[in-house]
């Protein structure tokens, strides 16, 4: 099997020739410092892994400058840690957000876009309809070919609200103003569905939604059931039934207390199966036993103890553990449970080589 057939077989619940093995994207920091700035494609070729290429584009549709004007500029001095200001001007209000960046290329919010509850509705009311770039997808599919799968995505409405309003405010609002939470979730979901309409004709292999704020290490099962699940079900139903593409639901953290509800989302696969050693709570064998016959699974490899802080033999042991627990009966793609920034090349070589030896 080529990488694409191997991975799609697993995503569709089947048994491939050997354990599919990929990574949860290549971080530019790692590529620059360990592979002399190689591209993601060159990295996959270097190690002989199954390609999982994250390459998609959303474009803003027609913009009326009197209703929406968005600008971004650096506000920190050149010799300081990068800090960017985003301003969105609407007829009702100007919204401001500030991001800070680190040396690894990751960013976080220091000033949230939504300061008041009504800000989310202002944002949704004037936000231009986004358009999925099908031409860019076709170009990306040609790059990937039969070597693996092409992935696209869009964070779910709860994660987006947490990113723009703050996770603490969102959780407190579930108790103090639950009607506002439902209205906000509905407004963002409707905005997403309008964007998804432009995906008609898409041939993307796997579309990702959800987000880390949806994890049970962040919110309770009751909050997930009442304020997240109904909206994610609408999104996944639309993507699968109206657009006809495979979906994966992403929770980079805790899954076990909400595992059965995650299946109810209606996705083809669940990720990232983060182990306790990486801040999650996943027991791979238990996840496989409970839901392995219902959805495909992606992730589960401990990148700290298997890559960054491991001998090559320990890397191989981690691969075998994933195969013997989550890999039984197929329907599993092994990935690190999240990004990695430091990992010896020899451990990546051992990771890929051992996966090829895990034959069904």
N, C-alpha and C positions, 0 to 999 in steps of 0.2 A: 504493500500500500504506500501511496504518497501521503505527505502530511495532511493535505486537505481531506482526502478520503478517510484517513485514520481518525482525524478529529471530528468530522461530521458523523462518522459511524458511532463514536462515543456519545456525541451530543444527542443523537437520535435513539439512544438507549441500547446500542448494539455492542458487539465485541470486536475490536480491531485486531490487527496482527500482533502488535505489542503495545505496551503502555505509551499513550501519547504524552509527550512532555514538552512544555513550553515555559514561558515566563509571563508574569503580569506586567508586561511592557518593560522596555529597557530605559533606565533613567540616563539622561544626558551626562550626568556627573560620572556614572560608572563607565559609560562608553568613552568619555574623554580621558579618564584616569587609568583605565585598564586596557582599552582597545584603541588608544590613540585617536579617539574621535570617530570611530567607525559608525556607520548607520545601523539601524535596527536590522535591516536586511542582511548586512554584512556580518552582524553578530550571530544571527540565526544560521547563516551559512558556515561561519567559523566553527560552531559547536555541533552542527548537524541536528539541531532541535526542530520540532514542528513549529512552523511560523504562526504567530498570532499577532497580526499587524493592526495597530490602533491608528486608523487613518480615515478621518471623515471631516466634513465641513458643513456647518450651518451658516447660511447667509441671511442677513436681515432683508426683508422684502422692501417694498416701496416705503420710503421714509418721508414724512412731511416734517420739515425742520421746525415748523411752528408748533408741532405736537411732540417731537422727540429729538433731542440732540444729546449725543453721548460723547464725552471726551475722556481721555486718560492721559495723565502726565506724571512724570517722576517729580516728587516733592522733596526728596532727600538729597543732600550734597553728594557729589560723585565719589567722595572718599568714605562715605557712610553706607551702612546696610541699606539696600534699595527699599524705597517706600513709594508706592504709587497712589495717586488720587483719581477716583472715577467720579465724574459728575454726570448726572442724567437730568436734563431740563425738560419738564413737561408743562402744559398749560396751567396745571394746578400747583406744582411744587417742584423745586430742585432737590434731587436726592443725591447724597454724597456717601461714598464708600472709600476706605483706605485699606490697601493691602501692604503687607511687609513680606520681603523675600529673604531667603537665606542662601548660603553658598551652594546648596544642593539643587537649587532651582525650584524649591517648593515655596508656596506662599500661604499666608493666613490673614484673616481679617482683624484689623485693629479698630475700625470704625464701621459699624454695620450700616448697610444701605437703608434699611427700614428702621426708623427711629420710633415711629408711632404705629399703632395697629392699622390705621387707615392707609399707611404708605404702601402696603402690599396691593391694595385695590387701585391706587393711583398708578403704580407700576404696571399692573396687569391691564388697566384700561388703555394706556397709551403705548404699550409695547408693540412695536411693529411685528407683524407675523413673520416668523422665521421660515426659511425655505431650506430644505435638505438638498444638497448639491449632488444630483445624480450623475452629472458628468465627472465630477471628482471621484465618485464611487467607482465608475467604470474604469477610470485611470488606475485607481487603487487595486481593483480586482485583477487587472492585467499585471500589475507588479507582483502580486501574491501568487497568481497562477495556481498550480496544483501543490505548491509547497506547504500550504496551511490555510488558515482562515483569515478573513477580514472582519474586524470588529468596529462597530460604531456605538454611540451611546448618548445618553442625556440623563442627568441626575434626576431622581424622583422629586415630587413636589414637597415632601416633608424635608428632605435633605436641603433643597433649595431655600426653603423658608428658614431653616436653622442657619444656613450660611449667611443669609441676608438680614435676619432679625435677632439671632442668637439662640443657642440651644436651651439655655436656662429660661429665657422668656417664653419659648415655645412650650416647654414642659409645664411651666407655671400656668400658662394660658389654658392648657387642657383642663385644669381644675377651676381656674378663676373665670374663664370666658370660653367655654367649649364651643358655643355657637360661632364665635369669631374664628376659632381654629377650623371648624368645618367649612365656613364660608371662604377662608383663605386657601385651604386645601383645594376646594372646588375651583376657585378662580385660577390658581396655578395649573391645575389639571386641565382645565379648559384651554388655557394658553398652550399647554403641551400638545393636546389633541389637535389643535389648529395647525401646529407645526408638523405633526406626524402625517397630516393629510398630504403633505408635499412628498412623502416617501412612496407614493404609489409608483410601482415599477421597480422598487429597490430589490437588489439581489444580494444584500449584505448577508454574511454568514451568521453573524451573531450580534444582537443589539442589547446593550446593557442599560439597566435602570437601577433605581434604588440609591444606596449610598451608606456611608459609615454611620450617619446619624440615625439610621433605621435599625441599628444593631441593638441587641438586648443588653449589651454592656453600657448603653446610653439611655434607652427608654424601657419602660415596663411592658410586659405582654398586654396589659389592658390598654395602654396607649396605642400599641401597634394594632390591636384588634379594632379599636374604635376610630382612630384618627389617621391610620396609614393604609391598612389593608383594603378598604373599599375603593380607594383612589388608585392604588397600584393595580388592582384587579381590572379597573376600567382601562388603564393604560396598556396592560399586557394583552387584554382581550382585543383591543383595537389593533395593536401591532401584529398579533398572530392571525386574527380573523379577517381584518380589513386590508392589511398590508401583506400578510403571508410570510412573515419572517420569524426566525428563531429568536428567543429572548433569554437573557440570563439576569437573575436578580442578585445584586451585589450587596452584601453586608460584611464589611471588613471589621469584625469584632465578634460580639456574642451572637450565637444562633440557637443554642440548645433550648432555652425556655420558649422560643417562638418557632421552633423547627416545623411543626405541623402547619402553622399559619403561613410560613414561607412557601410551603407547597401550594397552599390555597391561592397565593398570588397568581399562579397560572403560568409561570415561566417554564421554559424547557430545561433550565439548569439553575443551580445555586452555586454561588461563590462567596467568600474566598476560603471558607473552612479554616479559619485562623485558630491555631492551637493556643493553649494557655501560656506557653512560653513566649508568645508574641502578643499577648494582651487579649486574646480571645478566650473561648471556652470549649472549643470543638473537640469532641471525642470521635475520631474518624470512623472507628468500628461501629459506634452507636448510630452515627448519622447514616452510614451505609445500611445498617440493619433496619432502621426506621423508615427511611425515605428513598433508599437506593433504587427501588423498583418503580418509583414515581417520577423522579427527575434525574437528570445527569448531574454530576458533581465536578467542580473545577477548583483546584487549589490544594490546600492541606500541607504543603511542604514548608517546614520551618526554616526560613531563610537565614535566621540568626545562627541556630545551632547546626544547620545543615550546610550553610555556605560560609558566612562571615567568621564563625568561631568553630571551625571544624577541620579535621583532617580529611583527606580524600576518602578514606575508608568510612569515616563517619557520614560523609555525604552519601556514599553508596548505601549505607545502612538506612538512612532516612528515605531514600528512594524505595528500597525494599519494603519498608514499613508502609509507605503510601500504597504501594502495589498490593500488598497482602491484606490490607484493611479496606481502603476505599476502592481499590481496583478490581476486586472480585466480581466476575460476571460482566465486566466492561462498564460502559456508561460513566467513565471517569477520565478526566484530563488532569494530569499532575502539573501544578504551577506552584511557585512560591506563593505564600498566602498574602503577599503584598510586595511593594517595591523593595529593592535592596540597593545600597549605595557603596558597599565595600564587600567584595567577594573575590577570592583568588581565582585566577583563570583555571588552575588545575581542578578546582572543585566544580566549576561549570562543565569542564570536560568529563569529570567523573559522573556528574548528574546526567548528562546526555547519554553517556556510554552505558551506564547501568540501566537506564530506562529502556534502551534498545534490547537489553538482555532479559527484560521482564516480558516474556513471550506468553501469549494466551494459548 
